[in-house]
Amino acid sequence: MRDKVTGARRWVVKIGSALLTADGRGLDRAAMAVWVKQMVALREQGVELVLVSSGAVAAGMSRLGWSSRPSAMHELQAAAAIGQMALVQAWESSFAEYGLRTAQILLTHDDLSDRKRYLNARSTLRTLVDLDVVPVINENDTVVTDEIRFGDNDTLAALVANLVEADLLVILTDRDGMYNADPRHNPDAELIFEARADDPALDAVAGGVGGALGRGGMQTKLRAARLAARSGAHTVIVGGAIEQVLARLKTGERLGTLLEPERSTLAARKQWLAGHLQTRGTLVLDEGAVKALSTGTKSLLPVGVRSVQGAFRRGEMVVCEAPDGREIARGLANYSAQEAKKILGKPSDAIAEQLGYVGEPELVHLDNMVLL
């Protein structure tokens, strides 16, 4: 399975706050230089590289002399604004030693949930890679709010992997990988070297929450691997402090935990839908509609909808739920919530009678839907 790592041509590398700031003591420029040297070597071997870097808030906290992560949004945003300056300068100067240019890209959830902005971001990233520039991506903590944030840079890295159609997502963390038990409390815990990203047994061992500096934990890394898998990317969760970790991964050495995708690559539009974190409403389906959608060949018709929740507009993202509450699909609605309530449970040929016009016979078209 490690040949999927050695043969990967496009990598997204995510480095967490604890690693970048030496657990809050300020940016660890020596460690950054070590990773940069390895990334330069990867590029010389033909690997296209995108870097997702945490550390802005933590670096800002260090400069401000704060010992614990604040909870107030305005304080977090201020720390991010201060720390982002130091962070991007550190990456730029480190890559410049090897004659490489970098580009700063700050993203919010809205940038990837809006179809037009998603495509613009993808075009920009692809252009930068073609120009031999290393994109350095972070969440735009300075302007983001709770309602639109990714929540952690593991999720952001996974969505970037979808965005650029990466072969491999490497998440560098302060753990050596995923274990079958908590190694802090169980000396017999063993590292999981390879697994399927969709293996439900992994949920039980992910456990825990993030540290004081970051928002992510092993659970978010597992979730990120599953998001990345939707575009066919493999994910390696591995200790960033391991000597020459990136170089050794490239040679095929069994470091960290390799999580393989559970299914084939989705079409680009469905990658976007699968990574869509914001939804505007919910359609509760009957069992017949659930069965029809599960084939992967059917659109959602109004006749199969039992209830409509939320206040969505035409073209916005909705969740399709089974009667028992299971989320089975997401898609773009052809009708607003108000219109959907008028036609739910009705055959498609009754739409004109209910609304006075017919936009589409489907409530959600197959081409604008992804099964979960």
N, C-alpha and C positions, 0 to 999 in steps of 0.2 A: 504494500500500500504506500510505502514511502516514496515510490517512484512518482507519485502524484505531486510530491514536494519538489523533488529534484527536477522534474520536467516542467514545473510551473513557470510560465513566462511573464506573468503579471502578478506582482505581490502588493497587497495592502498590509503595511506594518503599523500596528497600533502599540504605543508605549504609554503606560499608565503614570499617574501622578506620583505614586510612592516611589517608583523607580527614578523618575526624572528629577525629583526634588530631594532624593536621599531621605525619604520619610519626613519631609517638611523643613529640611535645613537649607533650602534654597536650591536653585538649579545646579544639578551635578554635571558640570561641564565636562569633567573627565569621563564620566560614563557616556555622555552624549557623543563625545569624540570617538569612543570605542565603537558605538553602534554605527556612527557615520562611516567609519573606516570599513566596516563590514558591508554596509549598504552600497558604498562605492564599489567594493569588490563584486557585489551581486550585479550591479549595473554593467561592469566590465565583462561579466559573463552573459550579458544579453537580457537580464531581467529588467522589466519595466517596473518602476517603483512609485508607490504613493504612500506618504507617511501621515498617519493620524496621530497627533500629539496632544495628550492631556497636559496638565501642568500650569495653565494660566492662573487659575484661582490659587493653587498652592504656591506658585512663585510670588503672586501678589501678597498672599498672607505672610510669606517670609519677609518681603520688603517692608510690610507694614508692622511687623513684629507680632502678628497674631499667632497664638499657639493652637487654637482650635478653629475649625471651620464654622463660620457664622451661619445662622439660619435665616437672617433677614435678606430678602432678595436684593435690596439696594446695596448692601454691604458685599454680597457675593459679586455683584456686577462691578462694583468699584475695584475689588481685588482682581477680578478678571481683566479689567482695563489696564491696571498697572502691570500685572504679571504677563499679559500677552505681549507687551513691548519687549520685555526681557526674553521671553520664550522664542519669539520669532528671530530676534537678533542673534541669539545663541545658535539656533539651527543654521541661519544664514552664514554666519562666520565660520562655523564648523565645516559646512559643505564647500564654502569658498576656498578653503585650503586645498581642495582637490580640483578647483576650477569649475565646480558645478554651481549652477544657479538654482535658487529656490523661489517658490511663490507661495504667499500666504492666502489661504482660503478659509473664511469663517462662514459656517453654515448654520441656519436655523431649520427647524422642522418644516416650516412653510416653504423653504427652498426645495425640498424634496417631495412635498405633498402636492404642490401645484405642478401640473403637467408641463406647462411652458417653462417654468423655472427649473424643473428637473432636467429637461432636455438642454437648457442653456448651461446648467452646471456640468452635465455630462460632456457637452461639446468643449467647454473650457478645459476640463480636466484632460480630455483626450488630446487636445491641442498642446497643452503643457507637456504631456508625456512625449508627444511627437517632437517637441522642441528640445528634448533632453533636459527639461526642467523638473526638479523634484517638488511636487505639490506638498505643502505642509498644511494639513487640515485640522481644524478644531471647531468645537461648537462655539457659536457667537454668544458667549455667556454675558457679554456686556449689554445686549439688548433683548435676550431671550426671556420669556416668562414661563411660569410653571405650566401654563396651558399648552405651550408650543414647544417645549424643550424635548430633546431626545431622551434625557434622563441619565445618560451615561455615554461615554465615548466608545464603549464596546458596541453599543447599538449603532452609533454613528459610523463606526468603522465597517460594520456589516453592511449598512446601507450604501456606503461608498464602494464596497466590494461589488454590490449589485450594480451600482451606478456605472462603474468602469469595466464591468464584466471581468473581474479579476479571477485568476485561477486559484489563488491562495490568499487566505487571511491569516496573518500571524499576530497573535495577541501576546505581547510581552508583559508579564506580570511578576509579582513578587513571590509567586508559588512556582514549583517546578512543573505543574500541570494539574490535571484532575486526578484525585485519588478515590479508591473505592470506600474510604472512610476518612474521617478527619484526622490527618497526621499529627495535629497538635495534641490530640487526646488519645490516639490509638497508635502505638508504636508499630503495630503490624499492618498498618495501612499500606496499600500497594498502588503504585502509579498506574493509571490506565493509559496504555500506549496508543491503542487504536480502538475506535468505536464508531458506530453510525450516529450521526448527529440527532436522529430522531428516536434513538433508543430510550424508551421511557424509564429504564433503570437509572439513567444518568440524573434524572430529577431528584432522586432520593439522596444521591451523594453530592450534588452541587452545594446545597445548603448555604448557610451563612450570608452575611451582608458585606458591604464594602468597608474599607478602613476609614480612618478619620479624615483623610485627605480627599478620597475619591467618592463617587456615588455608586460604583459598580462592585460586584463580588463575583464569585464563581457562577452564580445563577445567571447574571447578566452576560457572562462570557458564553455560557451554554446557549442562552437565547440568541446571542449574536451569531454563534456557529450555525444555528438553525435558520436564521435570516439569510446568512451568506449562502447556505446550502440551496436556497431557492433559486439562485442563479448559477448553480453548479459548482460553487467554490468550496474547496476544502479549507478547514480551519485547524491551525495548530495553536494550542494554549501552552505556553512554555515560559520558564523562568528567564527573565531578562538579564539576570546577573550571572547566568551560566556563561563561562568563558567561551568566546567566539560562537555564541549561540546561533546567529544567523548563518554564519559560514558553515557550521556543522550541520544545520538543517539542510542546507543546499546540497551537501554531500550525501544526504540520505540517512544520517545518523538518527537513531530512535530517541529523540529528545522530546519531552513534553507529551501532550495528548493530541493525537491527530483525529479529527472528527470529519468523516466523509459525508457528502451529500446523499440524501435518501432517494433523490429522483433526478431525472435529466433536466437540463437547462430549460428554463421557461423562456418564452418569447419576451423581448425587451419590454413591451407594454405590460405584460403580466408580472415582470419583475417589479415594475413601478407600483402596480397594484398591491403586490404581496408585501412591499415595504411601506405601504401607506399606513402611518400610525394614527392619524386623525380620522375619525369617522363622524358623520353628522346625524346618523339615525340608524334604526334597526328595523328590519323586516322579519317578522316571525312567520315561518312557513308551516304548511301542513306536511304530513308524512309523504304524501305523493310527490310534492315538490322537492323534498329532501332527497328522495330516491332518484328523481329525475336529474337533479343537479350532480349527484354523486357519480353519474356516468361520465361526467366531463364533456358531454356533447350537447347539453341542453341549456337554453337560456331560461331565465326566470320569468314566467308569465304571471299576470295579475291574479289569475284564478287560483294559484297555489299559495297566495299570501293570506294569512289569518288576521294579522294586525300590523299597524305601522306606528313606530315610536320615533320621536325626535322631530326637528324642524329643518329638514334638508331641502335644498333646491335641486333643480335638474342639473345633472352632471356632477353632483357631489357624491362622496363615498358613503356607502351604507353597509352595514353588517347584515348577513343573512343567517338567521338562527333557526335551529330545529325546535320543535315544541318543548323539548326538555332543556332548552337554554344553550345547547352546544353551538358554538360559532362554526359554521361549515363553509362559509364563503364571504368574500367581500367584492363589491363591484360598484360601478358608477350608475346611479339611478337615471332612467330616462324621463322620470316625472318627479315633480316636487312631492313633499310629504302630503300636502293638502290634496293634490291630485291623486296620489296613490291611495289615500283613504277612500276616495270616491269610487275607485275601480277595483279595490282588493276583493278577491273572491269571484270576480266577474271574468267571463271569457273575453278574449282579445277583441272579438267582433262587437262587444258592447262598450268599448272605450269611447267611441264617437258619441253614443247616446248619453253617456255619463258626463263627458267633458265638453262635448260640442265640437271636438276635433280628434284626430288620431296623430300622435307624434310617431310612436313606434308601437308595434304589437307586443313587444317585450317590456317588462318593468326594468329588468337588467339584462343586457345582451351578453351572450356567451363570450364575445370578444373583449368585453369590459369587465370580466369577472375572473377571480382566481379562487380555487378551492383551497381550504385550509386543513 
